[in-house]
């Protein structure tokens, strides 16, 4: 493999890797989708 390409790939993974990880995706899912849906269901149940 070309050493320059490997260096670029390693730098890319170090730079953007933390942004694209499963932990962050799970936290985003819970905060943006799961909790709002759970709260909306609870409010609808209380209102009924």
Secondary structure, 3 states (H helix, E strand, C coil): CCHHHHHHHHHHHHHHCCCCCHHHHHHHHHHHHHHHHHHHHHHHHHHC
